[in-house]
Structure formats: C-alpha cells, structure tokens
Amino acid sequence: MGKLKIILELFEFLKVRKKWWLFPIVFFLILLGALIVLTQGSALAPFIYAIF
C-alpha cells in the first residue's frame, strides 16, 4: 500500500500547487511503467522493448 500512497500524494501535491500541465506527463509515465512491469514475463516483452 506504500507505493499507492506515494502516487496519491504526488497527485495531491500537483493539485495543491496547481501544476495541471504535469498530470498528463505523470499519468503517461505511470502507464508505461505498468505496461513494462505487467508484460515482463510474457511473450510480448520483446515487442514492447523494441518500441523504446
């Protein structure tokens, strides 16, 4: 639960500091990180790593 709390705290910080332009960047980075972690052991891994 600690990692989720850090992400929620980051979004709260961005909301309080009115850094709205950072939301899409952070969201995209979290999405890419989740994609890499979830496909790490699958047959799709070589194709995803080839994209980057």
CHARMM internal coordinates of N, CA and C (Angstrom, degrees):
IC EDIT
DIST 1 N 1 CA 1.4535
DIST 1 CA 1 C 1.5303
ANGL 1 N 1 CA 1 C 111.23
DIST 1 C 2 N 1.3191
ANGL 1 CA 1 C 2 N 117.28
DIHE 1 N 1 CA 1 C 2 N -15.12
DIST 2 N 2 CA 1.4536
ANGL 1 C 2 N 2 CA 121.01
DIHE 1 CA 1 C 2 N 2 CA -177.58
DIST 2 CA 2 C 1.5184
ANGL 2 N 2 CA 2 C 113.39
DIHE 1 C 2 N 2 CA 2 C -66.27
DIST 2 C 3 N 1.3456
ANGL 2 CA 2 C 3 N 116.53
DIHE 2 N 2 CA 2 C 3 N -39.39
DIST 3 N 3 CA 1.4638
ANGL 2 C 3 N 3 CA 119.80
DIHE 2 CA 2 C 3 N 3 CA -178.98
DIST 3 CA 3 C 1.5254
ANGL 3 N 3 CA 3 C 111.20
DIHE 2 C 3 N 3 CA 3 C -68.67
DIST 3 C 4 N 1.3125
ANGL 3 CA 3 C 4 N 116.09
DIHE 3 N 3 CA 3 C 4 N -37.65
DIST 4 N 4 CA 1.4629
ANGL 3 C 4 N 4 CA 119.48
DIHE 3 CA 3 C 4 N 4 CA 178.08
DIST 4 CA 4 C 1.5235
ANGL 4 N 4 CA 4 C 110.58
DIHE 3 C 4 N 4 CA 4 C -65.76
DIST 4 C 5 N 1.3101
ANGL 4 CA 4 C 5 N 116.64
DIHE 4 N 4 CA 4 C 5 N -36.98
DIST 5 N 5 CA 1.4651
ANGL 4 C 5 N 5 CA 120.92
DIHE 4 CA 4 C 5 N 5 CA 179.36
DIST 5 CA 5 C 1.5270
ANGL 5 N 5 CA 5 C 110.43
DIHE 4 C 5 N 5 CA 5 C -64.60
DIST 5 C 6 N 1.3296
ANGL 5 CA 5 C 6 N 116.95
DIHE 5 N 5 CA 5 C 6 N -37.88
DIST 6 N 6 CA 1.4642
ANGL 5 C 6 N 6 CA 120.37
DIHE 5 CA 5 C 6 N 6 CA 179.18
DIST 6 CA 6 C 1.5294
ANGL 6 N 6 CA 6 C 110.30
DIHE 5 C 6 N 6 CA 6 C -64.51
DIST 6 C 7 N 1.3303
ANGL 6 CA 6 C 7 N 116.53
DIHE 6 N 6 CA 6 C 7 N -42.36
DIST 7 N 7 CA 1.4642
ANGL 6 C 7 N 7 CA 120.27
DIHE 6 CA 6 C 7 N 7 CA 179.23
DIST 7 CA 7 C 1.5258
ANGL 7 N 7 CA 7 C 110.90
DIHE 6 C 7 N 7 CA 7 C -64.60
DIST 7 C 8 N 1.3355
ANGL 7 CA 7 C 8 N 116.80
DIHE 7 N 7 CA 7 C 8 N -44.02
DIST 8 N 8 CA 1.4601
ANGL 7 C 8 N 8 CA 120.00
DIHE 7 CA 7 C 8 N 8 CA 178.31
DIST 8 CA 8 C 1.5270
ANGL 8 N 8 CA 8 C 111.48
DIHE 7 C 8 N 8 CA 8 C -64.16
DIST 8 C 9 N 1.3191
ANGL 8 CA 8 C 9 N 116.83
DIHE 8 N 8 CA 8 C 9 N -37.39
DIST 9 N 9 CA 1.4536
ANGL 8 C 9 N 9 CA 120.68
DIHE 8 CA 8 C 9 N 9 CA 177.78
DIST 9 CA 9 C 1.5207
ANGL 9 N 9 CA 9 C 111.07
DIHE 8 C 9 N 9 CA 9 C -66.26
DIST 9 C 10 N 1.3304
ANGL 9 CA 9 C 10 N 116.94
DIHE 9 N 9 CA 9 C 10 N -37.33
DIST 10 N 10 CA 1.4650
ANGL 9 C 10 N 10 CA 120.77
DIHE 9 CA 9 C 10 N 10 CA 177.02
DIST 10 CA 10 C 1.5253
ANGL 10 N 10 CA 10 C 110.71
DIHE 9 C 10 N 10 CA 10 C -62.90
DIST 10 C 11 N 1.3345
ANGL 10 CA 10 C 11 N 117.03
DIHE 10 N 10 CA 10 C 11 N -45.17
DIST 11 N 11 CA 1.4609
ANGL 10 C 11 N 11 CA 119.76
DIHE 10 CA 10 C 11 N 11 CA 179.16
DIST 11 CA 11 C 1.5334
ANGL 11 N 11 CA 11 C 111.47
DIHE 10 C 11 N 11 CA 11 C -65.68
DIST 11 C 12 N 1.3125
ANGL 11 CA 11 C 12 N 117.59
DIHE 11 N 11 CA 11 C 12 N -35.74
DIST 12 N 12 CA 1.4668
ANGL 11 C 12 N 12 CA 120.81
DIHE 11 CA 11 C 12 N 12 CA 176.51
DIST 12 CA 12 C 1.5305
ANGL 12 N 12 CA 12 C 110.39
DIHE 11 C 12 N 12 CA 12 C -65.22
DIST 12 C 13 N 1.3194
ANGL 12 CA 12 C 13 N 116.99
DIHE 12 N 12 CA 12 C 13 N -41.42
DIST 13 N 13 CA 1.4619
ANGL 12 C 13 N 13 CA 121.56
DIHE 12 CA 12 C 13 N 13 CA 176.72
DIST 13 CA 13 C 1.5243
ANGL 13 N 13 CA 13 C 110.94
DIHE 12 C 13 N 13 CA 13 C -60.27
DIST 13 C 14 N 1.3352
ANGL 13 CA 13 C 14 N 116.09
DIHE 13 N 13 CA 13 C 14 N -45.48
DIST 14 N 14 CA 1.4666
ANGL 13 C 14 N 14 CA 119.65
DIHE 13 CA 13 C 14 N 14 CA -179.92
DIST 14 CA 14 C 1.5232
ANGL 14 N 14 CA 14 C 110.99
DIHE 13 C 14 N 14 CA 14 C -63.69
DIST 14 C 15 N 1.3271
ANGL 14 CA 14 C 15 N 116.87
DIHE 14 N 14 CA 14 C 15 N -36.27
DIST 15 N 15 CA 1.4612
ANGL 14 C 15 N 15 CA 120.58
DIHE 14 CA 14 C 15 N 15 CA -179.87
DIST 15 CA 15 C 1.5294
ANGL 15 N 15 CA 15 C 111.20
DIHE 14 C 15 N 15 CA 15 C -69.42
DIST 15 C 16 N 1.3258
ANGL 15 CA 15 C 16 N 116.89
DIHE 15 N 15 CA 15 C 16 N -42.83
DIST 16 N 16 CA 1.4674
ANGL 15 C 16 N 16 CA 120.85
DIHE 15 CA 15 C 16 N 16 CA -178.55
DIST 16 CA 16 C 1.5195
ANGL 16 N 16 CA 16 C 110.71
DIHE 15 C 16 N 16 CA 16 C -68.34
DIST 16 C 17 N 1.3326
ANGL 16 CA 16 C 17 N 117.04
DIHE 16 N 16 CA 16 C 17 N -41.62
DIST 17 N 17 CA 1.4672
ANGL 16 C 17 N 17 CA 121.07
DIHE 16 CA 16 C 17 N 17 CA -178.31
DIST 17 CA 17 C 1.5244
ANGL 17 N 17 CA 17 C 113.01
DIHE 16 C 17 N 17 CA 17 C -82.62
DIST 17 C 18 N 1.3174
ANGL 17 CA 17 C 18 N 116.68
DIHE 17 N 17 CA 17 C 18 N 0.16
DIST 18 N 18 CA 1.4695
ANGL 17 C 18 N 18 CA 123.72
DIHE 17 CA 17 C 18 N 18 CA 178.75
DIST 18 CA 18 C 1.5341
ANGL 18 N 18 CA 18 C 112.14
DIHE 17 C 18 N 18 CA 18 C 56.61
DIST 18 C 19 N 1.3156
ANGL 18 CA 18 C 19 N 115.27
DIHE 18 N 18 CA 18 C 19 N 45.87
DIST 19 N 19 CA 1.4624
ANGL 18 C 19 N 19 CA 122.01
DIHE 18 CA 18 C 19 N 19 CA 176.11
DIST 19 CA 19 C 1.5235
ANGL 19 N 19 CA 19 C 108.76
DIHE 18 C 19 N 19 CA 19 C -98.09
DIST 19 C 20 N 1.3219
ANGL 19 CA 19 C 20 N 116.51
DIHE 19 N 19 CA 19 C 20 N 60.47
DIST 20 N 20 CA 1.4671
ANGL 19 C 20 N 20 CA 122.11
DIHE 19 CA 19 C 20 N 20 CA -174.84
DIST 20 CA 20 C 1.5171
ANGL 20 N 20 CA 20 C 112.35
DIHE 19 C 20 N 20 CA 20 C -61.34
DIST 20 C 21 N 1.3223
ANGL 20 CA 20 C 21 N 117.63
DIHE 20 N 20 CA 20 C 21 N -31.02
DIST 21 N 21 CA 1.4560
ANGL 20 C 21 N 21 CA 120.68
DIHE 20 CA 20 C 21 N 21 CA -176.71
DIST 21 CA 21 C 1.5258
ANGL 21 N 21 CA 21 C 112.07
DIHE 20 C 21 N 21 CA 21 C -70.45
DIST 21 C 22 N 1.3352
ANGL 21 CA 21 C 22 N 118.37
DIHE 21 N 21 CA 21 C 22 N -16.52
DIST 22 N 22 CA 1.4569
ANGL 21 C 22 N 22 CA 120.81
DIHE 21 CA 21 C 22 N 22 CA 179.08
DIST 22 CA 22 C 1.5272
ANGL 22 N 22 CA 22 C 113.36
DIHE 21 C 22 N 22 CA 22 C -83.79
DIST 22 C 23 N 1.3365
ANGL 22 CA 22 C 23 N 117.75
DIHE 22 N 22 CA 22 C 23 N -17.64
DIST 23 N 23 CA 1.4639
ANGL 22 C 23 N 23 CA 120.37
DIHE 22 CA 22 C 23 N 23 CA -178.47
DIST 23 CA 23 C 1.5262
ANGL 23 N 23 CA 23 C 113.26
DIHE 22 C 23 N 23 CA 23 C -56.72
DIST 23 C 24 N 1.3397
ANGL 23 CA 23 C 24 N 119.89
DIHE 23 N 23 CA 23 C 24 N -48.55
DIST 24 N 24 CA 1.4734
ANGL 23 C 24 N 24 CA 118.42
DIHE 23 CA 23 C 24 N 24 CA -179.91
DIST 24 CA 24 C 1.5289
ANGL 24 N 24 CA 24 C 112.92
DIHE 23 C 24 N 24 CA 24 C -63.85
DIST 24 C 25 N 1.3196
ANGL 24 CA 24 C 25 N 117.38
DIHE 24 N 24 CA 24 C 25 N -35.35
DIST 25 N 25 CA 1.4633
ANGL 24 C 25 N 25 CA 120.53
DIHE 24 CA 24 C 25 N 25 CA 179.84
DIST 25 CA 25 C 1.5200
ANGL 25 N 25 CA 25 C 110.41
DIHE 24 C 25 N 25 CA 25 C -66.49
DIST 25 C 26 N 1.3204
ANGL 25 CA 25 C 26 N 117.05
DIHE 25 N 25 CA 25 C 26 N -48.22
DIST 26 N 26 CA 1.4642
ANGL 25 C 26 N 26 CA 121.48
DIHE 25 CA 25 C 26 N 26 CA -179.46
DIST 26 CA 26 C 1.5242
ANGL 26 N 26 CA 26 C 110.30
DIHE 25 C 26 N 26 CA 26 C -63.93
DIST 26 C 27 N 1.3249
ANGL 26 CA 26 C 27 N 116.94
DIHE 26 N 26 CA 26 C 27 N -43.16
DIST 27 N 27 CA 1.4624
ANGL 26 C 27 N 27 CA 120.98
DIHE 26 CA 26 C 27 N 27 CA 179.42
DIST 27 CA 27 C 1.5205
ANGL 27 N 27 CA 27 C 111.16
DIHE 26 C 27 N 27 CA 27 C -60.79
DIST 27 C 28 N 1.3254
ANGL 27 CA 27 C 28 N 117.03
DIHE 27 N 27 CA 27 C 28 N -43.33
DIST 28 N 28 CA 1.4622
ANGL 27 C 28 N 28 CA 121.57
DIHE 27 CA 27 C 28 N 28 CA -179.77
DIST 28 CA 28 C 1.5300
ANGL 28 N 28 CA 28 C 111.09
DIHE 27 C 28 N 28 CA 28 C -65.23
DIST 28 C 29 N 1.3302
ANGL 28 CA 28 C 29 N 117.37
DIHE 28 N 28 CA 28 C 29 N -40.94
DIST 29 N 29 CA 1.4617
ANGL 28 C 29 N 29 CA 120.77
DIHE 28 CA 28 C 29 N 29 CA 178.86
DIST 29 CA 29 C 1.5223
ANGL 29 N 29 CA 29 C 111.62
DIHE 28 C 29 N 29 CA 29 C -65.74
DIST 29 C 30 N 1.3250
ANGL 29 CA 29 C 30 N 117.24
DIHE 29 N 29 CA 29 C 30 N -40.18
DIST 30 N 30 CA 1.4601
ANGL 29 C 30 N 30 CA 120.84
DIHE 29 CA 29 C 30 N 30 CA 177.59
DIST 30 CA 30 C 1.5267
ANGL 30 N 30 CA 30 C 109.88
DIHE 29 C 30 N 30 CA 30 C -65.42
DIST 30 C 31 N 1.3172
ANGL 30 CA 30 C 31 N 117.38
DIHE 30 N 30 CA 30 C 31 N -41.26
DIST 31 N 31 CA 1.4579
ANGL 30 C 31 N 31 CA 121.30
DIHE 30 CA 30 C 31 N 31 CA 178.68
DIST 31 CA 31 C 1.5282
ANGL 31 N 31 CA 31 C 111.77
DIHE 30 C 31 N 31 CA 31 C -63.30
DIST 31 C 32 N 1.3199
ANGL 31 CA 31 C 32 N 117.74
DIHE 31 N 31 CA 31 C 32 N -44.10
DIST 32 N 32 CA 1.4605
ANGL 31 C 32 N 32 CA 120.69
DIHE 31 CA 31 C 32 N 32 CA 178.17
DIST 32 CA 32 C 1.5288
ANGL 32 N 32 CA 32 C 111.43
DIHE 31 C 32 N 32 CA 32 C -65.26
DIST 32 C 33 N 1.3230
ANGL 32 CA 32 C 33 N 116.57
DIHE 32 N 32 CA 32 C 33 N -40.72
DIST 33 N 33 CA 1.4595
ANGL 32 C 33 N 33 CA 120.09
DIHE 32 CA 32 C 33 N 33 CA 177.99
DIST 33 CA 33 C 1.5157
ANGL 33 N 33 CA 33 C 111.67
DIHE 32 C 33 N 33 CA 33 C -62.21
DIST 33 C 34 N 1.3289
ANGL 33 CA 33 C 34 N 116.71
DIHE 33 N 33 CA 33 C 34 N -43.25
DIST 34 N 34 CA 1.4650
ANGL 33 C 34 N 34 CA 120.67
DIHE 33 CA 33 C 34 N 34 CA 178.49
DIST 34 CA 34 C 1.5307
ANGL 34 N 34 CA 34 C 110.73
DIHE 33 C 34 N 34 CA 34 C -64.78
DIST 34 C 35 N 1.3187
ANGL 34 CA 34 C 35 N 116.98
DIHE 34 N 34 CA 34 C 35 N -39.13
DIST 35 N 35 CA 1.4593
ANGL 34 C 35 N 35 CA 120.46
DIHE 34 CA 34 C 35 N 35 CA 178.83
DIST 35 CA 35 C 1.5209
ANGL 35 N 35 CA 35 C 111.24
DIHE 34 C 35 N 35 CA 35 C -62.44
DIST 35 C 36 N 1.2985
ANGL 35 CA 35 C 36 N 117.14
DIHE 35 N 35 CA 35 C 36 N -43.22
DIST 36 N 36 CA 1.4619
ANGL 35 C 36 N 36 CA 120.74
DIHE 35 CA 35 C 36 N 36 CA -179.73
DIST 36 CA 36 C 1.5218
ANGL 36 N 36 CA 36 C 110.92
DIHE 35 C 36 N 36 CA 36 C -67.43
DIST 36 C 37 N 1.3245
ANGL 36 CA 36 C 37 N 117.43
DIHE 36 N 36 CA 36 C 37 N -42.02
DIST 37 N 37 CA 1.4666
ANGL 36 C 37 N 37 CA 120.72
DIHE 36 CA 36 C 37 N 37 CA -179.53
DIST 37 CA 37 C 1.5253
ANGL 37 N 37 CA 37 C 111.15
DIHE 36 C 37 N 37 CA 37 C -67.04
DIST 37 C 38 N 1.3215
ANGL 37 CA 37 C 38 N 117.42
DIHE 37 N 37 CA 37 C 38 N -42.87
DIST 38 N 38 CA 1.4641
ANGL 37 C 38 N 38 CA 120.48
DIHE 37 CA 37 C 38 N 38 CA -176.15
DIST 38 CA 38 C 1.5254
ANGL 38 N 38 CA 38 C 113.04
DIHE 37 C 38 N 38 CA 38 C -71.25
DIST 38 C 39 N 1.3206
ANGL 38 CA 38 C 39 N 118.10
DIHE 38 N 38 CA 38 C 39 N -27.51
DIST 39 N 39 CA 1.4612
ANGL 38 C 39 N 39 CA 120.10
DIHE 38 CA 38 C 39 N 39 CA -178.46
DIST 39 CA 39 C 1.5204
ANGL 39 N 39 CA 39 C 112.26
DIHE 38 C 39 N 39 CA 39 C -102.38
DIST 39 C 40 N 1.2984
ANGL 39 CA 39 C 40 N 117.03
DIHE 39 N 39 CA 39 C 40 N 14.08
DIST 40 N 40 CA 1.4657
ANGL 39 C 40 N 40 CA 121.58
DIHE 39 CA 39 C 40 N 40 CA -175.94
DIST 40 CA 40 C 1.5262
ANGL 40 N 40 CA 40 C 112.46
DIHE 39 C 40 N 40 CA 40 C -59.16
DIST 40 C 41 N 1.3065
ANGL 40 CA 40 C 41 N 118.24
DIHE 40 N 40 CA 40 C 41 N -42.89
DIST 41 N 41 CA 1.4551
ANGL 40 C 41 N 41 CA 119.91
DIHE 40 CA 40 C 41 N 41 CA -176.08
DIST 41 CA 41 C 1.5103
ANGL 41 N 41 CA 41 C 113.80
DIHE 40 C 41 N 41 CA 41 C -101.51
DIST 41 C 42 N 1.2886
ANGL 41 CA 41 C 42 N 118.24
DIHE 41 N 41 CA 41 C 42 N 10.50
DIST 42 N 42 CA 1.4598
ANGL 41 C 42 N 42 CA 119.29
DIHE 41 CA 41 C 42 N 42 CA -176.06
DIST 42 CA 42 C 1.5301
ANGL 42 N 42 CA 42 C 111.43
DIHE 41 C 42 N 42 CA 42 C -98.77
DIST 42 C 43 N 1.3047
ANGL 42 CA 42 C 43 N 114.93
DIHE 42 N 42 CA 42 C 43 N 176.06
DIST 43 N 43 CA 1.4598
ANGL 42 C 43 N 43 CA 120.65
DIHE 42 CA 42 C 43 N 43 CA 179.03
DIST 43 CA 43 C 1.5297
ANGL 43 N 43 CA 43 C 111.51
DIHE 42 C 43 N 43 CA 43 C -75.00
DIST 43 C 44 N 1.3248
ANGL 43 CA 43 C 44 N 117.68
DIHE 43 N 43 CA 43 C 44 N -12.54
DIST 44 N 44 CA 1.4645
ANGL 43 C 44 N 44 CA 121.07
DIHE 43 CA 43 C 44 N 44 CA 179.46
DIST 44 CA 44 C 1.5203
ANGL 44 N 44 CA 44 C 112.92
DIHE 43 C 44 N 44 CA 44 C -81.23
DIST 44 C 45 N 1.3219
ANGL 44 CA 44 C 45 N 117.67
DIHE 44 N 44 CA 44 C 45 N -13.63
DIST 45 N 45 CA 1.4596
ANGL 44 C 45 N 45 CA 121.46
DIHE 44 CA 44 C 45 N 45 CA -174.85
DIST 45 CA 45 C 1.5304
ANGL 45 N 45 CA 45 C 113.28
DIHE 44 C 45 N 45 CA 45 C -54.22
DIST 45 C 46 N 1.3318
ANGL 45 CA 45 C 46 N 120.71
DIHE 45 N 45 CA 45 C 46 N -47.35
DIST 46 N 46 CA 1.4745
ANGL 45 C 46 N 46 CA 118.63
DIHE 45 CA 45 C 46 N 46 CA -179.28
DIST 46 CA 46 C 1.5283
ANGL 46 N 46 CA 46 C 113.04
DIHE 45 C 46 N 46 CA 46 C -61.30
DIST 46 C 47 N 1.3040
ANGL 46 CA 46 C 47 N 117.73
DIHE 46 N 46 CA 46 C 47 N -32.76
DIST 47 N 47 CA 1.4642
ANGL 46 C 47 N 47 CA 120.60
DIHE 46 CA 46 C 47 N 47 CA -179.87
DIST 47 CA 47 C 1.5171
ANGL 47 N 47 CA 47 C 111.67
DIHE 46 C 47 N 47 CA 47 C -72.86
DIST 47 C 48 N 1.3257
ANGL 47 CA 47 C 48 N 116.12
DIHE 47 N 47 CA 47 C 48 N -38.31
DIST 48 N 48 CA 1.4692
ANGL 47 C 48 N 48 CA 119.08
DIHE 47 CA 47 C 48 N 48 CA 179.59
DIST 48 CA 48 C 1.5154
ANGL 48 N 48 CA 48 C 109.92
DIHE 47 C 48 N 48 CA 48 C -70.38
DIST 48 C 49 N 1.3228
ANGL 48 CA 48 C 49 N 118.99
DIHE 48 N 48 CA 48 C 49 N -41.36
DIST 49 N 49 CA 1.4539
ANGL 48 C 49 N 49 CA 121.31
DIHE 48 CA 48 C 49 N 49 CA 179.25
DIST 49 CA 49 C 1.5269
ANGL 49 N 49 CA 49 C 110.34
DIHE 48 C 49 N 49 CA 49 C -66.52
DIST 49 C 50 N 1.3009
ANGL 49 CA 49 C 50 N 118.15
DIHE 49 N 49 CA 49 C 50 N -28.75
DIST 50 N 50 CA 1.4599
ANGL 49 C 50 N 50 CA 120.63
DIHE 49 CA 49 C 50 N 50 CA 178.98
DIST 50 CA 50 C 1.5240
ANGL 50 N 50 CA 50 C 111.74
DIHE 49 C 50 N 50 CA 50 C -70.12
DIST 50 C 51 N 1.3258
ANGL 50 CA 50 C 51 N 117.12
DIHE 50 N 50 CA 50 C 51 N -25.84
DIST 51 N 51 CA 1.4735
ANGL 50 C 51 N 51 CA 120.63
DIHE 50 CA 50 C 51 N 51 CA 178.21
DIST 51 CA 51 C 1.5109
ANGL 51 N 51 CA 51 C 110.54
DIHE 50 C 51 N 51 CA 51 C -64.36
DIST 51 C 52 N 1.3292
ANGL 51 CA 51 C 52 N 117.01
DIHE 51 N 51 CA 51 C 52 N -37.00
DIST 52 N 52 CA 1.4520
ANGL 51 C 52 N 52 CA 121.07
DIHE 51 CA 51 C 52 N 52 CA -176.16
DIST 52 CA 52 C 1.5075
ANGL 52 N 52 CA 52 C 110.97
DIHE 51 C 52 N 52 CA 52 C -95.41
END
COOR INIT
IC SEED 1 N 1 CA 1 C
IC BUILD
